[in-house]
């Protein structure tokens, strides 16, 4: 089984990042869940991955690339051939090469953008995905999910 190692950084603060290992046969929805945990999120929202394979300097350009999104969006009839269901897409199906990039958008309202870089792919002699995905490195403090928490005054 192949294990993919990704660096997932905040797009607007690349010094804050997580290193995550995930099995190739695990879904992008599972990848979303571990990123959600890795950045200490507490309130679920819609999300999408954008397969660019390369660095994108203007984040709006991500919308020009193939999108893998949560089922709530992928199931609607208004979707097109560039939009796929993250729940039915495994990491290995992306056919990524080392240094390829993805962009991950969490919470379409607050727009938490992340830059994801494939660092390595290893073939491990394991029989199950138990223990995967996992966070192997945490750098920088996770920002609050919302600009104001419940104790802040508006």
C-alpha positions in Angstrom: 0.0 0.0 0.0 1.2 3.5 -0.8 1.4 6.2 1.8 1.3 9.8 0.6 2.9 12.5 2.7 1.6 16.0 2.2 2.5 19.4 3.6 -0.7 21.3 4.2 -0.1 25.0 4.8 -2.4 28.0 5.3 -2.3 29.8 2.0 -1.9 33.3 3.5 0.5 32.1 6.2 2.8 29.3 4.9 4.7 29.2 8.1 1.7 27.5 9.7 1.5 24.0 8.3 0.9 20.4 9.1 2.5 17.3 7.6 -0.1 14.5 7.0 0.3 10.9 5.9 -2.7 9.2 4.2 -3.1 5.9 2.4 -3.6 6.1 -1.4 -6.9 4.2 -1.1 -8.4 6.6 1.4 -10.8 9.3 0.0 -10.4 13.0 -0.3 -13.3 13.3 2.2 -11.0 11.4 4.7 -8.2 13.8 3.8 -10.6 16.8 4.5 -11.4 15.3 7.9 -7.8 15.0 9.0 -7.0 18.5 7.8 -10.0 19.7 9.7 -8.6 18.1 12.9 -5.1 19.2 12.2 -6.1 22.8 12.1 -8.3 22.5 15.2 -11.6 23.3 13.5 -14.7 22.9 15.5 -17.6 23.8 13.2 -18.1 21.8 10.0 -18.5 23.6 6.6 -18.5 22.8 3.0 -15.1 22.2 1.3 -13.4 21.6 -2.0 -10.0 20.5 -3.3 -8.7 22.0 -6.6 -6.1 19.9 -8.5 -3.7 22.4 -10.0 -0.5 20.4 -9.9 1.4 23.7 -9.9 1.8 26.8 -7.8 -1.1 29.2 -8.1 -0.2 32.8 -7.2 -3.7 34.2 -7.6 -6.0 32.0 -5.5 -9.0 32.9 -7.7 -7.3 30.9 -10.5 -8.0 27.7 -8.6 -11.6 27.8 -9.8 -10.3 27.1 -13.4 -9.1 23.6 -12.3 -10.8 20.3 -11.6 -12.7 20.4 -8.3 -13.3 17.6 -5.9 -15.9 18.7 -3.4 -18.2 17.4 -0.6 -21.2 15.3 -1.6 -23.7 18.1 -0.7 -22.4 20.0 -3.7 -21.3 17.2 -6.1 -24.8 15.7 -6.1 -26.6 18.7 -7.4 -27.6 18.8 -11.1 -25.9 22.1 -11.8 -22.4 20.5 -11.5 -20.3 20.0 -14.6 -17.6 17.5 -15.7 -14.9 19.5 -13.8 -16.6 18.8 -10.4 -16.2 15.4 -8.7 -17.4 13.9 -5.4 -14.6 13.9 -2.8 -16.3 11.0 -1.0 -15.9 8.7 -4.0 -12.4 9.8 -5.0 -9.3 8.2 -3.5 -6.0 10.0 -3.2 -4.3 7.6 -5.6 -6.8 8.3 -8.3 -5.4 11.9 -8.6 -2.2 10.3 -10.0 0.0 12.9 -8.3 3.7 13.3 -8.6 6.0 14.5 -5.9 5.9 18.3 -5.6 2.4 18.4 -7.3 0.0 20.9 -5.6 -3.6 20.9 -4.6 -5.5 23.7 -3.0 -8.1 23.1 -0.3 -10.9 25.5 0.5 -12.7 25.1 3.8 -15.8 27.2 4.6 -16.9 29.0 1.5 -18.0 32.0 3.6 -14.8 32.6 5.5 -12.6 31.1 2.8 -9.9 29.2 4.6 -7.5 28.4 1.7 -4.7 25.9 2.1 -1.9 25.0 -0.2 -1.1 21.3 -0.3 2.2 19.9 -1.6 2.9 16.2 -2.1 6.2 15.6 -0.4 6.6 11.8 -0.9 5.0 8.5 -1.8 6.2 5.4 0.0 5.2 1.8 -0.6 4.7 0.3 2.8 4.1 -3.3 3.6 0.9 -2.8 5.6 -2.3 -4.6 5.3 -4.8 -2.1 6.6 -5.3 1.6 6.8 -5.5 1.4 10.6 -3.7 4.4 12.1 -4.0 6.4 8.8 -4.4 9.2 8.1 -2.2 10.7 10.7 -0.7 14.1 11.5 3.1 13.7 11.7 4.2 17.3 12.2 2.6 20.5 13.5 4.2 23.9 12.8 2.6 27.1 14.0 -0.5 27.7 16.1 -3.9 27.1 14.4 -5.8 30.4 14.0 -9.3 30.7 15.4 -11.9 29.3 13.0 -13.8 32.6 13.2 -12.4 36.1 13.6 -14.5 36.5 16.7 -15.1 33.8 19.2 -18.1 33.7 21.5 -16.3 35.7 24.3 -15.4 38.6 22.0 -17.6 41.7 21.9 -18.7 42.9 18.6 
